[in-house]
């Protein structure tokens, strides 16, 4: 931390950002229990690595980065794989529903492999720019944008209505998770 | 430099990004996207719908109910944790419901480890500083690594390129009666490289490393620089890997990683 900067404590980070951390963890993991575990682990890591937080204004991106790392590490340990067709092409744009249902959204997110899911979650929590996401994931900017475009198209396809007059949203397609 | 015509999907993604604050409107990419929009009737028609989608999705993403009293539960847990950093982050119990089982399991594991390794409590954990201080040592100072307990294994992304030869795996750091880690020198050649990239990979069991890195993959590890070397460290499975590459221009580690990860597509 630069000289003169106010010292931030884990208690400060906890108070200010626990809800944000939990929400990111929930959207990544898709489970309340896992999200709570990830939140807890995130603050444990934050406590151990607090000296790495250079600017307090970057607390949220820093915490989001820890959540992402922990999520991917847990995922690797668990060996969860998601069925995903890499050749899949999105259908034409659908109309957005009046209100997007949180559970349907989660079901659609759960269908995405991690390399699409992670940038998507980081994008929609609006804490990171494209460049930040690229740096965070250490992939080229173009790859970030193409993954985001495909992931968003997937959400639109799963959650959208076929036309303006359609009264209900299309139910999210469920893909069974496999443990390997 | 002239950019090829921007495809519609990229222009729309960038325009959504401007709206979401993921890129500034004066970024050269944004300017290209706005130029594309001015000339593309399809994107002009699609963009308002996309922005409506994004507004709805942004609201929906953050619409997650946070459990009541989560903050106080976490605060209580942290109040019980010592304020000085722990040597290795203690794994939290999977949930409060399983807390007792976890505590018993941890206690059992501690007993088991103490029973199997009476010397481990006396052994100092290896630090990144110690690795850095010794990474340039002569290989002749090192003995061949032998351990019945820890069999070194390469990081997953390296296995397509390297195989571990037992006679080239050294005990590290030098001059320790019970070395904590294994070191393997490597040379990576590629047609696009003027000269091979020379480096050393240090492999340390997670339990024997002080403050394991948070990055979980070679591709995610941050690159740092120390005199004469670029380096990165990550925790993968039960190993902490520390990779040091002799650096002249500073790009060697980036090149190594890029070529290793990109080459998988060629194969």
Contacts between the chains, C-beta under 8 A, distances in Angstrom:
chain1	res1	chain2	res2	distance
A	10	B	78	6.1
A	11	B	75	7.0
A	11	B	78	6.9
A	14	B	71	6.8
A	14	B	74	5.7
A	14	B	75	6.2
A	14	B	78	6.6
A	15	B	71	6.9
A	15	B	75	7.9
A	18	B	66	7.6
A	18	B	70	6.2
A	18	B	71	5.0
A	18	B	74	6.0
A	19	B	66	4.7
A	19	B	70	7.8
A	19	B	71	7.8
A	22	B	64	7.1
A	22	B	66	5.2
A	22	B	67	7.6
A	22	B	70	6.2
A	23	B	61	7.8
A	23	B	62	5.9
A	23	B	64	4.3
A	23	B	66	7.0
A	26	B	64	4.8
A	27	B	61	6.0
A	27	B	64	6.8
A	32	B	67	6.9
A	33	B	94	7.7
A	33	B	95	5.5
A	35	B	64	8.0
A	36	B	67	6.7
A	36	B	70	6.8
A	36	B	95	7.0
A	37	B	92	6.5
A	37	B	94	5.9
A	37	B	95	6.5
A	39	B	70	7.2
A	39	B	74	6.9
A	40	B	74	6.3
A	40	B	77	6.6
A	40	B	92	4.7
A	41	B	89	7.7
A	41	B	91	7.8
A	41	B	92	5.6
A	43	B	74	6.2
A	43	B	78	6.4
A	44	B	81	7.5
A	44	B	89	5.1
A	44	B	90	6.9
A	44	B	92	6.3
A	45	B	89	5.9
A	45	B	214	6.1
A	47	B	78	7.1
A	47	B	81	6.9
A	47	B	85	6.8
A	48	B	85	5.0
A	48	B	86	6.6
A	48	B	89	5.2
A	48	B	211	6.6
A	49	B	211	7.8
A	49	B	214	6.6
A	66	B	214	6.4
A	69	B	214	4.9
A	69	B	215	6.5
A	69	B	216	5.7
A	69	B	220	7.0
A	70	B	214	7.8
A	72	B	216	5.4
A	72	B	217	7.4
A	72	B	220	7.7
A	73	B	216	4.3
A	73	B	235	7.5
A	76	B	216	6.5
A	76	B	237	7.7
A	77	B	237	7.9
A	93	B	46	6.0
A	93	B	49	6.0
A	93	B	50	7.4
A	95	B	49	6.9
A	96	B	49	7.1
A	96	B	52	5.2
A	96	B	53	4.6
A	96	B	56	5.0
A	97	B	56	7.3
A	99	B	56	7.2
A	99	B	60	7.9
A	100	B	56	4.8
A	100	B	57	6.3
A	100	B	59	7.3
A	100	B	60	3.8
A	101	B	60	7.5
A	102	B	60	5.8
A	102	B	63	5.0
A	102	B	64	6.8
A	105	B	57	7.4
A	105	B	60	4.8
A	105	B	61	7.1
A	121	B	61	7.2
A	123	B	20	6.9
A	123	B	22	6.3
A	124	B	57	5.9
A	124	B	58	5.5
A	124	B	61	3.9
A	124	B	62	7.7
A	125	B	61	6.5
A	125	B	62	6.8
A	126	B	20	6.0
A	126	B	21	6.2
A	126	B	22	7.6
A	126	B	58	6.7
A	128	B	22	7.5
A	129	B	21	7.4
A	129	B	22	5.0
A	129	B	23	6.1
A	130	B	17	5.8
A	130	B	22	4.9
A	130	B	23	5.2
A	131	B	23	7.6
A	133	B	22	7.8
A	137	B	220	7.3
A	138	B	219	5.6
A	138	B	220	6.0
A	138	B	257	7.8
A	141	B	29	7.9
A	142	B	10	8.0
A	145	B	10	6.2
A	145	B	13	4.8
A	145	B	14	7.1
A	145	B	17	7.7
A	146	B	9	7.8
A	146	B	10	7.8
A	146	B	13	8.0
A	148	B	13	6.1
A	149	B	9	5.1
A	149	B	10	7.4
A	149	B	12	7.5
A	149	B	13	4.6
A	152	B	13	7.8
A	152	B	16	7.7
A	152	B	53	7.5
A	152	B	57	7.6
A	155	B	57	6.5
A	156	B	53	5.9
A	160	B	53	7.8
